Amino acid sequence: MPKRSNGLNENGSARSSGIDPTLAAVVVAETVEPKQELSSWALVELFGHQRIVGYLSQQTFGTGVLFRVDVPDLLKDGKLARKGFTRYFGLSAIYSITPCDESMVRSMLPSVDGTPGEARPLSLGSFSRRDWEE
């Protein structure tokens, strides 16, 4: 049987080396690192060529965890140009997260607004039933 440094065999139970099984469980529990939650100003890049900047944090909904991005108000010449908002994203929607400071986020706000890329409206003339049937 291979030796393990935590006093457990491959089944997760105490080896017959005289270690109390409850003590072995405590040793294993103490070696597990606590979960760190991400909480930072950041540029978040999403699949679908979207980018959003703001304060990034994690929020639990039941058993699931979503990333929350709080986008601050955009001010131009001291006037409100765009009201701040909050968006939530699942882990599978995120391509990358770049932590940065608040001043960098505010400098990116005019060009990174957190809305999807350019969407073209579907006009009646751009698609016909003939196209569908062919």
MIKEVO-475106 format. One record per residue: residue in one letter; x, z, y of N, C-alpha, C, O, CB in turn; residue number from 1. Coordinates in steps of 0.2 Angstrom, whole numbers, plus 5000, padded with zeros to 4 digits. Each point is the difference from the previous one (the first is absolute). Glycine has a CB too. Layout:
BEGIN
[vexmi "A"; [X; Z; Y]; [X; Z; Y]; [X; Z; Y]; [X; Z; Y]; [X; Z; Y]; NUM]
...
***
This chain:
BEGIN
[vexmi "M"; [5004; 5000; 4994]; [4996; 5000; 5006]; [5004; 5000; 5006]; [5005; 5004; 5001]; [4986; 5002; 4993]; 1]
[vexmi "P"; [5008; 4989; 5011]; [5005; 5000; 5006]; [4999; 5006; 5004]; [4994; 5003; 5001]; [5005; 4985; 4999]; 2]
[vexmi "K"; [5006; 5014; 5003]; [4999; 5006; 5005]; [4998; 4998; 5007]; [5001; 4995; 5002]; [5008; 5011; 4992]; 3]
[vexmi "R"; [4987; 4998; 5009]; [4997; 4999; 5006]; [5002; 5006; 5004]; [5000; 5006; 4998]; [4990; 4987; 4998]; 4]
[vexmi "S"; [5011; 5006; 5011]; [5002; 5005; 5004]; [4995; 5005; 5002]; [5001; 5005; 5003]; [5007; 4987; 5001]; 5]
[vexmi "N"; [4986; 5006; 4995]; [4994; 5004; 5003]; [4998; 5005; 4994]; [4995; 5004; 5001]; [5001; 4987; 5007]; 6]
[vexmi "G"; [5007; 5009; 4986]; [4998; 5005; 4995]; [4994; 4997; 4996]; [4997; 5004; 4996]; [5007; 5005; 5011]; 7]
[vexmi "L"; [4994; 4985; 4994]; [4994; 4997; 4996]; [5003; 4995; 4995]; [5005; 4996; 5002]; [4987; 5007; 5008]; 8]
[vexmi "N"; [5004; 4996; 4985]; [5002; 4994; 4996]; [4996; 4994; 5002]; [4997; 5000; 5005]; [5005; 5008; 4985]; 9]
[vexmi "E"; [4998; 4986; 5006]; [4997; 4994; 5003]; [4993; 5001; 5000]; [4996; 4996; 5003]; [5013; 4998; 4992]; 10]
[vexmi "N"; [4987; 5011; 5001]; [4993; 5001; 5001]; [4998; 5004; 5006]; [4994; 5000; 5001]; [5006; 4999; 4986]; 11]
[vexmi "G"; [5005; 5003; 5016]; [4998; 5004; 5006]; [4999; 5008; 4999]; [4998; 5004; 5004]; [4997; 4986; 5000]; 12]
[vexmi "S"; [5006; 5012; 4989]; [5000; 5007; 4998]; [5006; 5003; 5000]; [5006; 4997; 5000]; [4984; 5001; 4994]; 13]
[vexmi "A"; [5010; 5009; 5006]; [5007; 5003; 5001]; [5004; 4999; 4993]; [4997; 5000; 4995]; [4998; 5009; 5013]; 14]
[vexmi "R"; [5011; 4990; 4993]; [5004; 5000; 4994]; [5001; 5006; 4996]; [4998; 5006; 5003]; [5009; 4985; 5003]; 15]
[vexmi "S"; [4995; 5009; 4988]; [5000; 5007; 4997]; [5007; 5003; 5001]; [5003; 5003; 4996]; [4990; 4992; 4995]; 16]
[vexmi "S"; [5009; 5005; 5015]; [5006; 5004; 5002]; [4998; 5007; 5003]; [5004; 5003; 5004]; [5002; 4986; 4999]; 17]
[vexmi "G"; [4988; 5013; 4996]; [4998; 5007; 5003]; [4998; 5000; 5007]; [4999; 5005; 5003]; [5009; 4999; 4990]; 18]
[vexmi "I"; [4990; 4990; 5010]; [4997; 4999; 5006]; [4993; 5002; 5000]; [4996; 4996; 4996]; [5013; 4996; 5008]; 19]
[vexmi "D"; [4988; 5012; 5000]; [4993; 5001; 5000]; [4997; 4994; 5003]; [5002; 4997; 5005]; [5000; 5016; 4997]; 20]
[vexmi "P"; [4993; 4984; 4994]; [4996; 4994; 5003]; [4998; 5001; 5007]; [5000; 4995; 5003]; [4997; 5003; 4985]; 21]
[vexmi "T"; [5000; 5007; 5014]; [4997; 5001; 5007]; [5006; 5000; 5005]; [4999; 4997; 5005]; [4992; 5010; 4991]; 22]
[vexmi "L"; [5015; 4995; 5002]; [5006; 5000; 5004]; [5002; 4993; 5001]; [5002; 4997; 5005]; [5001; 5014; 4992]; 23]
[vexmi "A"; [4997; 4985; 4997]; [5002; 4993; 5000]; [4995; 4996; 5005]; [5003; 4995; 5003]; [5002; 5006; 4985]; 24]
[vexmi "A"; [4989; 5000; 5012]; [4995; 4997; 5004]; [5001; 5001; 5007]; [5000; 4996; 5005]; [4992; 5005; 4986]; 25]
[vexmi "V"; [5010; 5005; 5011]; [5002; 5002; 5007]; [5006; 4996; 5002]; [5000; 4998; 5006]; [4995; 5014; 4993]; 26]
[vexmi "V"; [5010; 4988; 4997]; [5006; 4996; 5002]; [4998; 4993; 5001]; [5003; 4997; 5005]; [5004; 5010; 4988]; 27]
[vexmi "V"; [4989; 4990; 5003]; [4998; 4993; 5001]; [4996; 4999; 5007]; [5002; 4995; 5003]; [4998; 5003; 4984]; 28]
[vexmi "A"; [4996; 5007; 5014]; [4996; 4999; 5006]; [5004; 5001; 5006]; [4998; 4997; 5005]; [4992; 5008; 4989]; 29]
[vexmi "E"; [5015; 4999; 5006]; [5004; 5001; 5006]; [5005; 4994; 5001]; [5002; 4999; 5006]; [4998; 5013; 4992]; 30]
[vexmi "T"; [5001; 4984; 4997]; [5005; 4994; 5001]; [4996; 4994; 5003]; [5003; 4995; 5002]; [5004; 5009; 4989]; 31]
[vexmi "V"; [4986; 4996; 5009]; [4996; 4994; 5002]; [5000; 5001; 5008]; [4999; 5005; 5003]; [4994; 4994; 4987]; 32]
[vexmi "E"; [5009; 4996; 5013]; [5001; 5000; 5008]; [4993; 5000; 5003]; [4995; 4996; 4997]; [5016; 4998; 5002]; 33]
[vexmi "P"; [4987; 5009; 5006]; [4994; 5000; 5003]; [4999; 4993; 5003]; [5004; 4996; 5002]; [4996; 5016; 5001]; 34]
[vexmi "K"; [4993; 4986; 4998]; [4998; 4994; 5003]; [5002; 5000; 5007]; [4997; 5005; 5003]; [4994; 4993; 4988]; 35]
[vexmi "Q"; [5012; 4997; 5012]; [5001; 4999; 5007]; [4995; 4995; 5002]; [4999; 4995; 4998]; [5013; 5008; 5002]; 36]
[vexmi "E"; [4984; 4999; 5006]; [4995; 4995; 5003]; [5003; 4997; 5006]; [5004; 5003; 5004]; [4987; 5004; 4992]; 37]
[vexmi "L"; [5008; 4987; 5004]; [5003; 4996; 5005]; [4996; 5001; 5007]; [4994; 4999; 4999]; [5010; 4992; 4993]; 38]
[vexmi "S"; [4999; 5010; 5013]; [4997; 5001; 5006]; [5005; 4999; 5006]; [5004; 5003; 5002]; [4988; 5006; 4993]; 39]
[vexmi "S"; [5007; 4985; 5008]; [5005; 4997; 5005]; [4997; 4994; 5004]; [4995; 4997; 4998]; [5014; 5007; 4994]; 40]
[vexmi "W"; [4993; 4995; 5014]; [4999; 4994; 5003]; [5003; 4994; 4996]; [5006; 5001; 4997]; [4994; 5005; 5015]; 41]
[vexmi "A"; [4997; 4989; 4988]; [5002; 4994; 4995]; [4997; 4994; 5002]; [4995; 4999; 5003]; [5007; 5009; 4988]; 42]
[vexmi "L"; [5002; 4987; 5006]; [4998; 4993; 5000]; [4998; 4999; 4993]; [5004; 5001; 4995]; [5003; 4994; 5015]; 43]
[vexmi "V"; [4987; 5003; 4988]; [4997; 4999; 4994]; [4999; 4992; 4999]; [4996; 4998; 5003]; [4999; 5014; 4996]; 44]
[vexmi "E"; [5008; 4985; 4996]; [4999; 4993; 4999]; [4995; 5000; 4993]; [5002; 5003; 4995]; [5009; 4993; 5011]; 45]
[vexmi "L"; [4984; 5000; 4995]; [4995; 4999; 4995]; [5000; 4993; 4997]; [5002; 4995; 5003]; [4991; 5014; 5002]; 46]
[vexmi "F"; [5005; 4991; 4988]; [4999; 4993; 4997]; [4995; 4996; 5004]; [4995; 5003; 5003]; [5008; 5002; 4986]; 47]
[vexmi "G"; [4998; 4989; 5012]; [4995; 4996; 5004]; [5003; 4999; 5007]; [4996; 4998; 5004]; [4995; 5006; 4989]; 48]
[vexmi "H"; [5016; 4997; 5008]; [5003; 4999; 5006]; [4997; 5004; 5006]; [4999; 4997; 5005]; [5004; 4991; 4991]; 49]
[vexmi "Q"; [4995; 5018; 5002]; [4998; 5005; 5006]; [5005; 5005; 5001]; [5004; 5002; 4995]; [4984; 4996; 5001]; 50]
[vexmi "R"; [5012; 5004; 5010]; [5004; 5006; 5002]; [4996; 5004; 5004]; [4996; 4998; 5004]; [5015; 4995; 4996]; 51]
[vexmi "I"; [4991; 5014; 5000]; [4997; 5005; 5004]; [5005; 5005; 5002]; [5004; 5002; 4995]; [4984; 4996; 4999]; 52]
[vexmi "V"; [5011; 5005; 5012]; [5005; 5005; 5002]; [4996; 5006; 5002]; [4994; 5000; 5003]; [5015; 4992; 5000]; 53]
[vexmi "G"; [4993; 5014; 4996]; [4997; 5006; 5002]; [5002; 5006; 4996]; [5006; 5000; 4997]; [4984; 4994; 5005]; 54]
[vexmi "Y"; [5007; 5012; 4998]; [5002; 5006; 4996]; [4997; 4999; 4993]; [4994; 5000; 4999]; [5006; 5007; 5012]; 55]
[vexmi "L"; [5005; 4993; 4985]; [4998; 5000; 4992]; [5000; 5006; 4997]; [5004; 5005; 5001]; [5001; 4984; 4999]; 56]
[vexmi "S"; [4989; 5012; 4996]; [5000; 5007; 4996]; [4996; 4998; 4994]; [4998; 4994; 4999]; [5002; 5013; 5011]; 57]
[vexmi "Q"; [5000; 4998; 4985]; [4996; 4999; 4994]; [4994; 5004; 5000]; [5000; 5005; 5003]; [5010; 4993; 4991]; 58]
[vexmi "Q"; [4984; 4999; 5003]; [4994; 5004; 5000]; [4997; 4999; 4993]; [5000; 4995; 4998]; [4998; 5003; 5015]; 59]
[vexmi "T"; [5000; 5008; 4985]; [4997; 5000; 4993]; [4993; 4999; 5000]; [4996; 5004; 5004]; [5013; 5003; 4992]; 60]
[vexmi "F"; [4988; 4989; 5000]; [4993; 4999; 5000]; [4998; 5001; 4992]; [5001; 4996; 4996]; [4998; 4996; 5014]; 61]
[vexmi "G"; [4999; 5014; 4988]; [4998; 5001; 4993]; [5007; 5000; 4997]; [5004; 5004; 5001]; [4985; 4991; 4999]; 62]
[vexmi "T"; [5012; 5001; 4995]; [5006; 5000; 4996]; [5005; 4994; 5003]; [5005; 5000; 4997]; [4989; 5005; 4993]; 63]
[vexmi "G"; [5003; 4991; 5014]; [5005; 4995; 5003]; [5003; 5002; 5007]; [4998; 5004; 5003]; [4994; 4988; 4991]; 64]
[vexmi "V"; [5013; 5004; 5007]; [5004; 5002; 5006]; [5001; 4993; 5004]; [5001; 4995; 4997]; [5005; 5015; 4998]; 65]
[vexmi "L"; [4992; 4990; 5011]; [5000; 4994; 5005]; [5005; 5002; 5005]; [5001; 5005; 5002]; [4988; 4991; 4995]; 66]
[vexmi "F"; [5014; 4999; 5006]; [5005; 5000; 5005]; [4995; 4999; 5007]; [4997; 4995; 5000]; [5014; 5001; 4993]; 67]
[vexmi "R"; [4990; 5009; 5011]; [4996; 4999; 5007]; [5005; 4999; 5005]; [5005; 5003; 5001]; [4987; 5005; 4995]; 68]
[vexmi "V"; [5006; 4987; 5008]; [5004; 4998; 5006]; [4996; 5001; 5006]; [4994; 4996; 5001]; [5012; 4995; 4992]; 69]
[vexmi "D"; [4996; 5013; 5012]; [4996; 5001; 5006]; [5004; 4996; 5005]; [5006; 5002; 5002]; [4990; 5010; 4995]; 70]
[vexmi "V"; [5001; 4983; 5006]; [5003; 4996; 5005]; [4998; 5003; 5007]; [4994; 5001; 5001]; [5005; 4988; 4991]; 71]
[vexmi "P"; [5006; 5012; 5012]; [4998; 5003; 5007]; [4997; 4995; 5004]; [5000; 4994; 4999]; [5010; 5014; 5000]; 72]
[vexmi "D"; [4987; 4994; 5007]; [4998; 4996; 5005]; [5005; 4995; 5003]; [5006; 5003; 5000]; [4985; 5006; 5003]; 73]
[vexmi "L"; [5008; 4985; 4998]; [5004; 4996; 5004]; [4999; 5000; 5007]; [4994; 4998; 5002]; [5007; 4995; 4988]; 74]
[vexmi "L"; [5004; 5009; 5014]; [4999; 5000; 5007]; [5004; 4995; 5004]; [5006; 4999; 4998]; [4992; 5013; 5001]; 75]
[vexmi "K"; [4999; 4984; 5005]; [5003; 4995; 5004]; [4999; 5002; 5008]; [4994; 5000; 5002]; [5005; 4991; 4989]; 76]
[vexmi "D"; [5006; 5010; 5012]; [5000; 5001; 5008]; [4995; 5006; 5001]; [4996; 5001; 5004]; [5006; 4987; 4999]; 77]
[vexmi "G"; [4999; 5017; 4992]; [4996; 5007; 5001]; [4993; 4999; 4998]; [4996; 5005; 5000]; [5012; 4998; 5009]; 78]
[vexmi "K"; [4990; 4991; 4989]; [4993; 4999; 4998]; [4999; 4999; 4992]; [5005; 4997; 4997]; [4993; 4998; 5014]; 79]
[vexmi "L"; [4997; 5007; 4986]; [4999; 4999; 4993]; [4999; 4993; 4998]; [4995; 4997; 5002]; [5000; 5015; 4998]; 80]
[vexmi "A"; [5009; 4985; 4997]; [5000; 4993; 4998]; [4996; 5000; 4993]; [4997; 4995; 4998]; [5014; 5002; 5008]; 81]
[vexmi "R"; [4991; 5008; 4989]; [4997; 5000; 4994]; [4999; 5007; 4997]; [5005; 5004; 5000]; [5000; 4984; 4998]; 82]
[vexmi "K"; [4989; 5014; 5000]; [4999; 5007; 4998]; [5003; 5001; 4993]; [5001; 4995; 4996]; [4988; 5005; 5011]; 83]
[vexmi "G"; [5014; 5006; 4992]; [5003; 5001; 4994]; [4995; 5000; 4994]; [4994; 5001; 5002]; [5015; 5006; 5005]; 84]
[vexmi "F"; [4994; 4993; 4987]; [4995; 5000; 4994]; [5004; 5003; 4994]; [5006; 5001; 5001]; [4987; 4989; 5004]; 85]
[vexmi "T"; [5003; 5011; 4990]; [5003; 5002; 4994]; [4999; 4995; 4994]; [4994; 4998; 5000]; [5005; 5014; 5004]; 86]
[vexmi "R"; [5006; 4986; 4992]; [4998; 4996; 4994]; [5003; 5004; 4994]; [5005; 5003; 5000]; [4995; 4986; 5007]; 87]
[vexmi "Y"; [4997; 5010; 4987]; [5003; 5003; 4994]; [5002; 4994; 4995]; [4997; 4995; 5000]; [4995; 5015; 5002]; 88]
[vexmi "F"; [5013; 4991; 4994]; [5002; 4995; 4996]; [5002; 5003; 4993]; [5003; 5006; 5000]; [5002; 4987; 5010]; 89]
[vexmi "G"; [4994; 5003; 4985]; [5002; 5003; 4993]; [5007; 4998; 4999]; [5003; 4995; 5004]; [4986; 5004; 4992]; 90]
[vexmi "L"; [5015; 5004; 5000]; [5007; 4998; 4998]; [5001; 4993; 4999]; [5005; 4997; 5002]; [4996; 5015; 4994]; 91]
[vexmi "S"; [4995; 4985; 5000]; [5001; 4993; 4998]; [4999; 4995; 5005]; [5002; 4994; 5000]; [4993; 5009; 4989]; 92]
[vexmi "A"; [5002; 4999; 5017]; [5000; 4996; 5006]; [5006; 5000; 5004]; [5001; 4995; 5005]; [4987; 5007; 4995]; 93]
[vexmi "I"; [5017; 5002; 4999]; [5005; 5001; 5004]; [5006; 4997; 4997]; [5002; 5001; 4995]; [4994; 5010; 5009]; 94]
[vexmi "Y"; [5008; 4985; 5001]; [5006; 4996; 4998]; [5006; 5004; 5001]; [5004; 5001; 4996]; [4990; 4988; 5006]; 95]
[vexmi "S"; [5006; 5014; 5005]; [5006; 5005; 5001]; [4997; 5004; 5006]; [4996; 4999; 5004]; [5013; 4992; 4993]; 96]
[vexmi "I"; [4995; 5015; 5003]; [4999; 5005; 5006]; [5007; 5001; 5003]; [5005; 5002; 4997]; [4985; 5004; 4997]; 97]
[vexmi "T"; [5010; 4993; 5013]; [5006; 5001; 5003]; [4999; 5006; 5005]; [4997; 4999; 5005]; [5006; 4989; 4994]; 98]
[vexmi "P"; [5000; 5018; 4999]; [4999; 5006; 5005]; [5004; 4999; 5006]; [5005; 4997; 5000]; [4993; 5010; 4991]; 99]
[vexmi "C"; [4999; 4995; 5015]; [5003; 4999; 5006]; [4998; 5005; 5005]; [4996; 5005; 4998]; [5005; 4983; 5000]; 100]
[vexmi "D"; [5001; 5012; 5008]; [4998; 5005; 5005]; [4994; 4998; 5004]; [4998; 4994; 5000]; [5013; 5010; 5001]; 101]
[vexmi "E"; [4985; 5000; 5003]; [4994; 4999; 5003]; [5002; 4994; 5006]; [4995; 4996; 5001]; [5001; 5016; 4997]; 102]
[vexmi "S"; [5009; 4989; 5005]; [5002; 4995; 5005]; [5000; 4993; 4998]; [4998; 4995; 5003]; [5008; 5014; 5003]; 103]
[vexmi "M"; [4997; 4990; 4988]; [5001; 4993; 4997]; [4993; 4998; 4998]; [4998; 4994; 5001]; [5013; 5009; 4994]; 104]
[vexmi "V"; [4984; 5001; 5002]; [4993; 4998; 4998]; [4997; 4998; 5007]; [4997; 4995; 5000]; [5003; 5013; 4990]; 105]
[vexmi "R"; [5000; 4996; 5015]; [4997; 4998; 5006]; [5003; 4993; 5003]; [4996; 4997; 5003]; [5002; 5015; 5000]; 106]
[vexmi "S"; [5008; 4987; 4996]; [5003; 4993; 5003]; [4997; 4995; 4995]; [5000; 4994; 5003]; [5010; 5012; 5001]; 107]
[vexmi "M"; [4989; 4995; 4990]; [4997; 4995; 4996]; [4993; 4999; 5000]; [4997; 4994; 4998]; [5012; 5008; 4994]; 108]
[vexmi "L"; [4987; 5002; 5011]; [4993; 5000; 5000]; [4997; 4994; 5003]; [4995; 4997; 4998]; [5005; 5015; 5004]; 109]
[vexmi "P"; [5003; 4985; 5004]; [4997; 4994; 5002]; [5000; 4994; 4996]; [4996; 4995; 5000]; [5007; 5009; 5011]; 110]
[vexmi "S"; [5002; 4995; 4984]; [5001; 4995; 4996]; [4997; 5001; 4993]; [4999; 4995; 4996]; [5011; 5001; 5011]; 111]
[vexmi "V"; [4990; 5010; 4991]; [4997; 5002; 4993]; [4994; 5004; 5001]; [5000; 5006; 5001]; [5012; 4994; 4994]; 112]
[vexmi "D"; [4982; 4996; 5004]; [4994; 5004; 5002]; [4996; 5002; 4994]; [4995; 5004; 5000]; [5005; 4989; 5009]; 113]
[vexmi "G"; [5003; 5006; 4985]; [4996; 5003; 4994]; [4994; 4996; 4997]; [4997; 5002; 4996]; [5008; 5009; 5008]; 114]
[vexmi "T"; [4994; 4983; 4999]; [4994; 4996; 4998]; [5003; 4995; 4995]; [5006; 4998; 5001]; [4987; 5004; 5010]; 115]
[vexmi "P"; [5003; 4995; 4985]; [5002; 4995; 4995]; [5002; 4994; 5004]; [4999; 4999; 5006]; [4993; 5005; 4986]; 116]
[vexmi "G"; [5012; 4992; 5005]; [5003; 4994; 5003]; [4994; 4995; 5002]; [4995; 5001; 4999]; [5015; 5000; 4994]; 117]
[vexmi "E"; [4992; 4994; 5011]; [4995; 4995; 5003]; [4995; 4998; 4994]; [5002; 4997; 4995]; [5007; 4999; 5014]; 118]
[vexmi "A"; [4985; 5005; 4993]; [4995; 4998; 4995]; [4996; 4994; 5004]; [4999; 5000; 5005]; [5000; 5012; 4990]; 119]
[vexmi "R"; [5000; 4983; 5001]; [4996; 4994; 5002]; [4993; 5001; 4998]; [4999; 5001; 4994]; [5011; 4991; 5006]; 120]
[vexmi "P"; [4986; 5007; 5005]; [4993; 5000; 4998]; [4998; 4994; 4996]; [5002; 4995; 5001]; [4995; 5012; 5009]; 121]
[vexmi "L"; [4999; 4994; 4985]; [4997; 4995; 4996]; [4994; 4996; 5003]; [4995; 5003; 5001]; [5009; 5003; 4989]; 122]
[vexmi "S"; [4997; 4988; 5012]; [4995; 4997; 5004]; [4996; 4996; 4994]; [5002; 4998; 4995]; [5004; 5001; 5016]; 123]
[vexmi "L"; [4988; 4999; 4991]; [4996; 4996; 4995]; [5003; 4994; 4999]; [4999; 4997; 4994]; [4991; 5009; 5010]; 124]
[vexmi "G"; [5013; 4991; 5001]; [5003; 4993; 4999]; [5006; 5000; 4995]; [5003; 4995; 4998]; [4993; 5002; 5013]; 125]
[vexmi "S"; [5007; 5009; 4988]; [5007; 5000; 4997]; [4999; 5000; 4992]; [5005; 5000; 4996]; [5000; 5006; 5014]; 126]
[vexmi "F"; [4989; 4995; 4988]; [4998; 5001; 4993]; [4993; 4997; 4998]; [4996; 5002; 5004]; [5012; 5008; 4995]; 127]
[vexmi "S"; [4992; 4986; 4996]; [4993; 4997; 4999]; [4999; 5001; 4992]; [5004; 5001; 4996]; [4996; 4991; 5014]; 128]
[vexmi "R"; [4994; 5007; 4988]; [4998; 5001; 4993]; [5003; 4995; 4996]; [5002; 5001; 4994]; [4987; 5004; 5009]; 129]
[vexmi "R"; [5012; 4989; 5000]; [5004; 4994; 4997]; [5007; 5002; 4998]; [5002; 4999; 4994]; [4991; 4993; 5012]; 130]
[vexmi "D"; [5010; 5012; 4998]; [5007; 5002; 4998]; [5000; 5005; 4994]; [5004; 5000; 4996]; [4999; 4999; 5016]; 131]
[vexmi "W"; [4992; 5005; 4988]; [4999; 5005; 4995]; [4999; 4996; 4993]; [5002; 5003; 4995]; [4993; 5006; 5013]; 132]
[vexmi "E"; [5000; 4986; 4992]; [4998; 4997; 4994]; [5006; 4995; 4997]; [4999; 4999; 4994]; [4989; 5002; 5010]; 133]
[vexmi "E"; [5016; 4997; 5000]; [5005; 4995; 4998]; [5006; 5003; 4996]; [5004; 4997; 4997]; [4993; 4997; 5012]; 134]
***
